[in-house]
C-alpha cells in the first residue's frame, strides 16, 4: 500500500509543479485563469495532505 501512496504523492507533486511552471511562465494571465489555477492547486494540496496522513497511519 505504501508504494501506491508514494506513487500518488509523486504524481500530485509533479502536477503541482506543472501548474506552477505554467503560471510562472505566463505574463498575461487573466483573473479567471489565475483563480482556476489556484483552485487546482488547492485540490492538489488537499490530496497531498490526505496522502501524507494516510502514509503516516
RONUDO-180672 format. One line per field, with one value per atom (N, C-alpha, C): x, y, z; residue number from 1; atom name. Coordinates in Angstrom, 3 decimals. Atoms other than C-alpha are relative to their C-alpha. Layout:
<atoms>
px = c(X|...)
py = c(Y|...)
pz = c(Z|...)
i = c(NUM|...)
at = c(CA|...)
</atoms>
This chain:
<atoms>
px = c(0.820|0.000|0.862|-0.873|2.880|0.509|-0.479|4.090|-1.049|1.079|0.704|-0.114|0.071|0.648|1.183|-1.183|4.200|-0.149|0.220|3.276|-0.981|1.000|0.221|0.595|-0.656|2.286|0.903|-0.878|4.843|-0.810|0.860|2.064|-0.554|0.607|0.315|1.045|-1.084|3.611|0.417|-0.361|4.504|-1.077|1.100|1.060|0.057|-0.108|1.507|1.143|-1.145|4.922|-0.311|0.401|3.457|-0.844|0.863|0.810|0.819|-0.846|3.361|0.883|-0.846|5.646|-0.817|0.874|2.747|-0.365|0.383|1.613|1.189|-1.179|5.136|0.534|-0.516|5.862|-0.879|0.913|2.846|0.060|0.007|2.884|-1.391|1.306|-0.724|-1.168|1.080|-2.857|-1.197|1.207|-6.428|-0.352|0.427|-8.081|-0.680|0.683|-10.230|0.987|-1.014|-7.193|0.725|-0.696|-5.440|-0.861|0.918|-8.492|-0.084|0.092|-8.787|1.258|-1.256|-5.117|0.113|0.002|-5.467|-0.890|0.911|-8.426|0.620|-0.664|-6.497|1.103|-1.076|-3.547|-0.566|0.621|-5.851|-0.434|0.421|-7.261|1.214|-1.218|-3.774|0.592|-0.541|-2.580|-0.858|0.900|-5.649|0.276|-0.271|-4.958|1.362|-1.317|-1.276|-0.027|0.125|-2.162|-0.661|0.704|-4.594|0.911|-0.914|-1.990|1.093|-1.025|0.647|-0.566|0.640|-1.789|-0.197|0.205|-2.636|1.326|-1.308|1.055|0.486|-0.427|1.672|-0.799|0.872|-1.200|0.419)
py = c(-1.198|0.000|1.260|-1.171|2.382|0.398|-0.303|2.090|0.788|-0.712|3.219|1.426|-1.335|6.150|0.833|-0.724|7.133|0.393|-0.297|6.920|1.157|-1.069|9.124|1.330|-1.224|11.642|0.565|-0.446|11.797|0.590|-0.461|12.202|1.389|-1.294|15.070|1.089|-0.971|16.758|0.481|-0.366|16.690|0.872|-0.810|18.044|1.417|-1.320|20.905|0.801|-0.673|21.720|0.453|-0.378|21.739|1.267|-1.181|24.249|1.229|-1.136|26.473|0.474|-0.350|26.348|0.744|-0.621|27.244|1.425|-1.317|30.145|0.956|-0.862|31.487|0.364|-0.270|31.337|0.964|-0.880|33.422|1.415|-1.405|37.190|0.621|-0.599|37.721|-0.844|0.786|35.621|0.896|-0.725|36.738|-0.387|0.293|36.822|-1.366|1.299|33.840|-1.154|1.047|31.794|-0.172|0.046|32.690|-0.686|0.634|31.666|-1.500|1.424|28.366|-0.762|0.653|27.531|-0.086|0.017|28.457|-1.099|1.067|26.120|-1.374|1.273|23.308|-0.285|0.166|23.889|-0.345|0.293|23.860|-1.465|1.408|20.488|-0.912|0.808|19.093|0.005|-0.090|20.352|-0.788|0.776|18.827|-1.491|1.420|15.472|-0.408|0.315|15.609|-0.098|0.050|16.345|-1.306|1.244|13.429|-1.217|1.114|11.123|-0.088|0.002|12.169|-0.553|0.521|11.456|-1.504|1.436|8.071|-0.756|0.645|7.277|-0.173|0.066|8.010|-1.032|0.930|5.757|-1.438)
pz = c(0.000|0.000|0.000|-0.055|0.734|-1.384|1.342|-2.858|-0.783|0.685|-4.158|0.518|-0.590|-1.753|-0.479|0.480|-2.708|-1.464|1.412|-6.388|-0.147|0.066|-5.831|0.460|-0.477|-3.852|-1.092|1.086|-6.661|-1.157|1.099|-9.245|0.290|-0.320|-7.463|0.214|-0.123|-6.650|-1.388|1.375|-10.347|-0.633|0.534|-11.279|0.554|-0.619|-8.825|-0.596|0.607|-10.262|-1.426|1.359|-13.778|0.011|-0.095|-12.746|0.369|-0.395|-11.002|-1.149|1.137|-14.023|-1.054|0.979|-16.309|0.419|-0.504|-14.132|-0.026|-0.049|-13.695|-1.383|1.343|-17.427|-0.783|0.722|-18.464|0.566|-0.402|-18.405|-0.087|0.265|-19.422|0.526|-0.597|-17.065|0.308|-0.386|-16.679|1.436|-1.363|-13.293|0.062|0.026|-14.251|-0.079|0.099|-15.242|1.330|-1.280|-12.019|1.064|-0.946|-9.998|-0.270|0.352|-11.869|0.399|-0.389|-11.361|1.518|-1.458|-7.699|0.551|-0.425|-7.320|-0.239|0.295|-8.995|1.011|-0.981|-6.672|1.380|-1.290|-3.641|0.063|0.056|-4.706|0.123|-0.046|-5.260|1.408|-1.356|-1.865|0.991|-0.859|-0.193|-0.152|0.254|-1.828|0.565|-0.540|-0.905|1.526|-1.459|2.717|0.442|-0.333|2.806|-0.216|0.257|1.273|1.056|-1.053|3.803|1.303|-1.207|6.645|-0.130|0.210|5.147|0.085|-0.030|4.786|1.442|-1.405|8.489|0.794|-0.757|9.587|-0.175)
i = c(1|1|1|2|2|2|3|3|3|4|4|4|5|5|5|6|6|6|7|7|7|8|8|8|9|9|9|10|10|10|11|11|11|12|12|12|13|13|13|14|14|14|15|15|15|16|16|16|17|17|17|18|18|18|19|19|19|20|20|20|21|21|21|22|22|22|23|23|23|24|24|24|25|25|25|26|26|26|27|27|27|28|28|28|29|29|29|30|30|30|31|31|31|32|32|32|33|33|33|34|34|34|35|35|35|36|36|36|37|37|37|38|38|38|39|39|39|40|40|40|41|41|41|42|42|42|43|43|43|44|44|44|45|45|45|46|46|46|47|47|47|48|48|48|49|49|49|50|50|50|51|51|51|52|52|52|53|53|53|54|54|54|55|55|55|56|56|56|57|57|57)
at = c(N|CA|C|N|CA|C|N|CA|C|N|CA|C|N|CA|C|N|CA|C|N|CA|C|N|CA|C|N|CA|C|N|CA|C|N|CA|C|N|CA|C|N|CA|C|N|CA|C|N|CA|C|N|CA|C|N|CA|C|N|CA|C|N|CA|C|N|CA|C|N|CA|C|N|CA|C|N|CA|C|N|CA|C|N|CA|C|N|CA|C|N|CA|C|N|CA|C|N|CA|C|N|CA|C|N|CA|C|N|CA|C|N|CA|C|N|CA|C|N|CA|C|N|CA|C|N|CA|C|N|CA|C|N|CA|C|N|CA|C|N|CA|C|N|CA|C|N|CA|C|N|CA|C|N|CA|C|N|CA|C|N|CA|C|N|CA|C|N|CA|C|N|CA|C|N|CA|C|N|CA|C|N|CA|C|N|CA|C|N|CA|C|N|CA|C|N|CA|C)
</atoms>
